[in-house]
Amino acid sequence: MADIHPTAIVADGAQIADDVVIGPYCTVSAEAVIGSGTRLISHVVIEGNTTLGRNNTVSPFAVLGGKTQDLKFKGGNPGVRIGDNNTIREYVTVNAATNDSAYTVVGNDCHILAYSHIAHCCEIGNGVVIVNACQIAGHVIIEDYATIEGSVGIVQFMRVGSMAYIGAMSKITKDVPPYMIGHGDPIAVRSFNRIGMERRGVSEEGRKAVKEAYRILYRQDGLNTSDALDRIEADVEQTPEIVHLLEFCRASEKGIAR
């Protein structure tokens, strides 16, 4: 039997694993699904069609699954899907998607810190760190193991690549390629994330290839983005990291940060 505080309100129909802890003054919707080992500390609101996986910890005054703020919302039953082993701190908000049967998605092993907002239809990968007071607009994609430092603003439909590192107070108005370090308002790429790649076990060959790709893309004069990507494909060892970098940049609809 789940440990539900007497002051919590859990609607009939909610699917709660036997070892879930629901603390004082939490409210949980009838459509909610909460997996084994998850803990709602207190004053947490789980709204609508929201699923939390296993072993999540949600801090006071977080609101997960709130109705989209998108003015295009026409009704239906969109929701939120959150994976396993996430830390969600105070006052975090994760809004439901806009369209019926669509979902805002957060992966596994993420660390989402206080006052951050994840808007409708975002896709947050695994191992992502979002530091305090980040404001993430709708339809943003953040790939695995990216780090977003404090008070970053991300414009709608932007993408942040795998293992990218975004410095505090930045404004992201262009896609940030994988493995890069970006900072500024507007965002500009400053270097490549050597330390992050080392920590995530990227091979020496992969790190060297990314370093060379960074040099061509950001430090070689006379090349536009398309030319630089062609040069990387022709001249740099095609490690998995380089293949992903090329695919990410060529798929960009808004352009990549320069």
N, C-alpha and C positions, 0 to 999 in steps of 0.2 A: 504494500500500500504506500502510495506517495506520501511524503511528509508535507502537508499543506497547512499553513498557519490559519488559525480560526478567522483572522481578519481578511484573508485572501478570498477573492471571488472567482471561482472556476465554473464556467458555464457548462451546463449539461451537454454532452457530446464531445467535449475535449478529450483527446487521446493522450494520456499522461503515463509514462513508464513508471513502474513500481518504485523505483529509487529516486525519482525526481524530488527536489526540494523547492517548494514555493513559499517564499517568505512573506512577512507582513505586508498587507495592503496591495498585493499584486492583483491584477485582473487578467484573466485568460479567456479568450473567445471560445465559442462552441466549436469552431473549425480548427482550432489549434492542435498541432501534434508536437509533443515534446519528448525527446528521446532520453534514454537511460543516462543517468549521471549528471544531467543538466540541473543547474541551480539558478533560480531567480532570487536574488538576495532580498530585495524588498522594493515596493512601490514600482514594480515593473509592469508595463502594459503590453500584452500580446494581443493584437487585434486581428480580426479577419482570418483569411486563409493563409496562415503562417505555420511553417514547420521549422523546428529546431532539432538538430541531430543530437548526437551523444556528447556528454561531457563539456557542455558549454557553461560558462559563468556569465550571468547578466547582472550588471550593477544597478543601483537604484535610479529610477526615473528614466530609464531607457524605454523607448516606445518602438516596438517592432511590428511591422505590418500595417501601419497607419495608411489611410487612403492616399493615393497619389495626389500630388498637388498640380499635376498636369491638367490644363484646361481642356484638353482633348478627351478626357475621360467620359465615356458614354455608358458606364454601368458594367454589369457582369461581375465576375468573381476572380479578378487577378489576385496575386498574393506575393509572398516572400518565402524563399527557401534558403535556410542557413544550415551549413554542414556541421562538422564535429570539431570539438576541441578549440572553440573560439572563446576569446575574452572580449566582452562587450562592456565598456565602462559607462560611467554616469552620463545621462542625458543624450546618449546616442539615439539617433532616429534612423530607421530604415523603412522607407516607404514601399508600399506595394506597387506592382507594375500598373501600366495604364490600361492595356487591352485585356479583354476577357480571356481567362485561362493562361495568361502570361505571368512571368515571375521576375521579381528582382532576386538576384542570386548572390550569396556569399558562400565561399568555399570552406575549406577546413583549415584549422591552425592559424587563424587570423587574429590580429591584436588591434582592436578598434577602440581608440581612446576617447576620453570625455568630450562631449559637445560636438562630435563629428556627425555629419549628415550624409546619408547615402540615399539618393533620390530614386525615382521610379526607373525600372528597366535597366538598372546597372548590373554589371557582371563583375564580381570581385573574385579573383582566383584564390589559390591556396597559399598560405604562408605570408599573406600581405599584412604589412604594418601601416596603419593609418593613425597618425599622431593627433594630439588634441586639436579640436576646432577646425578640422578640415571640412570643406563644403563641396560636395561632389554632386554635380547636376545630373540630370537624367541621361540615360543611355550611355553612360561612361563604362569603358572596359578597362579594368586593371588586371594585368596578368600576374602569374605566380611570382611570389617572393619580391614584389616591388615594395619599396618603402616610401611613404608619403609623409614628410615632416610636417610640423605644426602649422596651422592656419593657412594651408594651401587651398586655393580655389581652382576647381576644374570645371571648365565650360562643357556644356552638353555635347554628347557624341564624340568626345575625345577618347584617346586610348593611351595607356601607359604600359610599356612593354615589360616583359619578364626581367626581374632583377634590376630594373631601373631604380634610381634613387633621386627623389625630388627634394630640394632644399626648402627650408621653412619660408613661409610668406610668399611663395611663388604663385603665379597665375598661369595656368596651363591653357593655352589657346591653340596649340598644335600638338599632334601626337608625339610622344617621347619614345624613341626607339628602345628596344631591349638593351640592357647592360650599360646604359648611359646614365650619367649624372647631370641633372638639369637644375637650374636655379634662375630666378628673376621674374620680373614683371615687365614685359611678357617673358615666358620661359625661354631660356637658351641653354643648349648643351655645353657643359664646361669640361667634361672629361668622360672617361669610361669607368665602370664600377669594378675595379680590380679586386678590392677587398670583398665586396659582396659575392663576386664569382668564386673567389677562394673559399669563402665560408660555405657556399652551396656545392662545393665539390666539382666545379668546372675544371676540366683537365688543363694542364699547362699549354697544350696545343690550342685548346679552345680560347684560353685567355690571350695568348699571343695573336691569334687570328682576330679577336675582337679589337685588340690594340691597333693592329694594322688597319682594320676596317674603320675605326675611329679616325685614324690619321688621314685616310683617303676621303672620308665623308665630311670631316670637319676642319682639316688643317691643310688640305692641298688646294692651292689656288687654281682658278680657271675651270673648275668642274661644277656643273650644276648637279642637282640631286640625282637625276636620271643617269648622267654620265658617271657619277661617283659609284652608284650601285652597279652599273655595268663593269666598271673597273674592279670593284670588290669581287664580283662573280668571276672575273677572268683571272685575277692575280692573287687572291687570298685563298688559303686552304679552306675547303668547304666543310668545315666542322658543323655539327648540329647547331651550334650557336650562330654561325654565319648564315646557314640556311634559314634559320628563324628570323634573323635580322633582315635579310633580303625580302622574305615573304611579308614581314610586318611593314616595312617601308613601302614596298610596291603596292600593298593593299590600302595605303592611307588615302582617305578621301579628303581630308582637311589639310594635308601636308604635314611634314615632320618638322620638329623644332630644329632651328639652325643655330 
